[in-house]
Amino acid sequence: MVSLLPKTARETSEKVLILRPGGLGDLICADMALVELGLDSRHFTWLIETRSRPWAEYRDLPHLCYDAEPMKTLRQVRNRYALVINTEQYFGLAEAYALLARAKKGRLVSFATNRGSRWSDETVSYDWRDEHETIAFTRLFAQALERPWIEKSRKLRPRLHPADAPPLVLIAGRQSPSRYLSLESWTALLEAWHQGRLFLVGASPEDAGFADEIVRHFPGLARRFDGSFSELCEQIAHSEEIFTMDGGALHIASYFGVSTLALFTSGRDRKWLPLGRGSRLIRRNDLACQPCTRFGQVPPCPNSYACLQLAKLEPASIVFPEM
């Protein structure tokens, strides 16, 4: 229906619109992809979800949130951009919005796997199984922006700041059944990990009480980190190491090139590996069903989330990802 709407003449923005309807991790990976191409992410306009706004504000990315005052936002972008890049890998409603934002005689580039990609002017291949997300985004941006780029395997990120802060544990994933680790599991993993080091524990407001319980379990070793999102980013940037579940915090650490010990359950570790030098993974390696996510969606689990039964930090359970 959107494709049939007439295009009206309107003053065209000099900026490129990047549509990024996914979560925080995808936005950070897209940001890193532009850096890989030698581009400044602040020279684009980003159309994002409100839940991703903290990173956009931290990085000073010009942005609009399509789910905040949606009609007003739509009026701001409609028929305005000569080039629209739709980074949504699957869901077609993002393509409808991209079509509305494309100017008359404009150009729309998307992933071929998007369900609405037939209405794009150009499409780019996407591997939902194994290819690291930063590489997929870099390929998309390189074609859309006509930038030279030699495709290669995922690349380690240089450390941007000195490691002059203690290790940081970031509690994450507890709102998802496939990543909900119990207090007993978290403390057992931390017992094997800390090696007598002092460490900080951070969490979202929803998990503040859980983080407090972990701190109480490690008297004299652990203390709470309780700062703003920007302060959290700065803390991650200077941390000796990050220990967290697969999620947004992992990608923040990758952006800063910080070594990360990442817990993976149902998620596709090859797509979301941490990119800091010396990073490691903990995941089950005996489950034929793992990983099970497809385009970021976790199907109903017939195995009672066996992937959540993670081993302690024994040498055999730690994986150094191939880079």
N, C-alpha and C positions, 0 to 999 in steps of 0.2 A: 504493500500500500504506500509506504514511504517513497519507494522508487518512482511512483506515478505522480507525486506532487510536483507542481511546476517550480522551477528555480527562478527566483526574482533577483534582479540586479541589486547588488549591495557592495559597499566599499569593502574590499578584500583586505584581510589582515596580512601584514608582512611576515607574521610568524607561522610556523607549522603547528598544527594541532595534533597532539598525541593523546589518543583515547586509551585510558588505562583503568578499566572497570574492576580489575581484580584487587587483591589485598595488598598489604604493605610490602610483602616479600617481592611480588611482581614489580611494584613500582621501583623498589631499590635495584632489582636486577636490570630493569630498563634503564635506570639512571647509570648504572655501571656500563651498560652496553654503549651508551652515547659517549662516555668517557673513553672507552676502548677505541672509538672512532675518532678520538681527538676533538670532540665537540663539547660545548658547554651546555649542560641540561637546562640552564637558566635562560637560554635563548629560545626556548620553545614554550608553547602554552599546553598545559596538561589538564585533561578532563578526567577527574578521578572520583572515587568514592570518599565520603566523609571519613571513613575509618583509616584512610591513608593520608589524611591531611597532615598529621604530625611530621611525617618525613618531608613532605612538600614545604612546610613552613620552616623546618630545620635547615633545609637546603636552599631556601629562598627561590623555590621553583614557582613561576607564575602559574596559577592553577584556578580551576573552577570545580566545584563539587556538584555533579549532576543530580545527586539525591538530596541536596539542600536547596530549597526554593526551585524545584525542577522546572517549572514553567518560565521563571525569570532567566534561569541559566540557558534554557533552550533558545529563548529569544536572543540572548547574547551571542550564541554561536551559530545560529541558523544561517546557512548560505554564505558563510563568512570566510572560509579557509580554502585557499587554492590547493593546499596539500593537507590531507588528513591521513594519519597513520593509526589504524585500528590494531592494537596489540592483543585484543581478546582472542584467546586461542580457540574457543568453542561456541560460546553462546551468541545467538544471532541478533538479539536485541541491541547489542553494542554496535553491530553493523548498521542497524536502522538509524541509530543516533549519529553514526559517522556519515551516513548519506545525507542526513539533515544538515550537518555542519559543513559539508563540502560545497564550495562555491560553484556558481554556474561556470561550466568549462573547467572545473577543478579536477583533482586527481585523488583517488582513494586507494590506499595500499593496505592489504590485510594478510593474515595467515590463511592458507588454503583450507585449513581445517575448520575455520569459522563457518557455522551453519548458514550464514548469509553471504559467504564470500563470492557467490556468483554475481553479486552486484558491485564488486570491487573492480577498479580499472586494472589493477595488477594484484597478483597473489604470490606469496612466498611459502615454500614448504615448511612444515613444522613436524618435529619428532616428539610426540607426547610421552615416549617411553624412556629414552636414555640420554638424549642430548641435554647438556646443561642449559638452563634457561637463559643465561647471559649470552650464550652463543646464538641461540634462536633469535633473541631480540637484536643482537648485533647484525645478523643476516637481514632481518626485516628492515632495520634502519638504513643499512648500507644500500639496499636496493631502492628504498623509497627516496633517499636523499642523494642517490647517485654518487656515493662515496666509494673510493677504492678500498678494498678490504680482502685480505687473503684468509679464507676460512681455515681454522685450525682448532685443535682441541682446547678445552677450557684452560684458562691461564690464571696462575696464581697472582693475587693482588699484592702489590708492595705495601709494606707497613707504612702508614702515613704519619704515625706519632710514636715516640719512644714508649716502651713498656715500663712505665714508672708508677703503675697502680697495681694493687693486689688482684688476684684472680676474681672473677665475677660469676656467680651462679645466677642464672635467670630462669625462674619458674615459668613454664609456658605449656600450652597444649591442654590444660585441664578442662577447657570448655568443649573439647572434642572427645567422644567415646574412644576413638582409635588412638588417642595420645594421652589418655588420662592415667598417669602413673600415680600410684598410691604413695602416701607418706613413707611407708616402709621401704618401697622401691627407691624413692629419691634418697633417703638417708643411707640405705645400703650402698648405693652407687657413690655417694659423696664420701662415705667412710673409706672406700677403697681409693678414691681420687685425691683427697686433699693433701696427703703426705706431710701432715703437720703444718701446712701453710695456712696463714690467716686468709680468709676470703670474705667477700661481700655477697649478700643474697638480695636480689631484686625481683619484683613481680608486678603485674598489673594490679590495679585497685581490687579487682575481683579475687585475686589470689593473695592479697596482703596477709590475711590470717594464716594461710598455709605457709607462707614464707616465714612468718614469725615463729611458727612451730619448728621449722627447720633450724632457725637460729637458736632456739632453746635447746635443740638436740645437740648442738656443738658449742657449749659454753667456752668462752675464751678463744675460740677459733673463728666463729662466724659473727658478723654483725650486719644489720639491715642497711641496704641502700634504699633511700626513699627520696627521690628527686623528680624533677620534671622530665619530660621526654628529651628535651635538649640536653639536660644534665646527664641523662642516661647515655645518650649518644657519645658525649664527651668522656664519660666513664668507660664505656666500651672501647673507645679509641685508644685509651691509655692503659687498658688492662693487660696484665701479663698473659691471661688466657680467659676464654669464655667457656662455660659449661652450660649447655641449654638443650632443649628439645628442638627438633626441626621446626622452624617458623621464622617470624620476622626478625627476632634478635640475632639469629644465625646470619641473616643477610646484612644486617647492620655491621656485624663483625667482619663479614667478607668485604664490605665497602672499605673498611679501615685496614684491611689486611691483617686482622688479629687472629692468632691461632685459636681454634675452636674445637672442643670436644662435643660432638653433636649426637644426640639420641635420635635414632630413626626407628619408627614402628611401621605403619602402613605406607609411609611416604616413599617416593621414588628417590633414593639417595643419589643416583647418578645425575638426576636433573637438578638437585638442590644441594649438592655438596658444598661445604664451606670452602672458601677460596684463600684463606690466610695460610701462609706457610706453616707446616707442622700440624695442620688440623688432622683430627682423627674422628672416627665414627664408632658408635656402639649400635649394633643391630643384631637380630637373630640371623643366623646363616643356615638354618636347617628347615626353613618353611618354604614349601613350594608355592604358597599363596602370596608370599611377600616379595616385592611390594604390590599392593592391589589398587592403588589410586590411579584414576584415569582422568586426565584434564582436571586434576586437583580434587576430584570427587571420590569419596570413599564409599564403596558399595556396602550393603548389609553384610555383616560378618557371620559366616556359619561356624567359625572356629573359636568363638568366645574371645576374640582379640588375643590370640596366642602370641602375637608379635609384641605385646606389652610385657611379656615375661622375659625381661632382659637379664642377661647374666651379670654378675659382678664384674668389676674392672680387672678381669684376668687377662693375661697377654693374648690369649686366643680370641677374646671377644672384642679386641680393639683392632680396627681396620684403618690402615693408612691409605686413603683414597689415591687412585692413580690420577695424576694430573698431566 
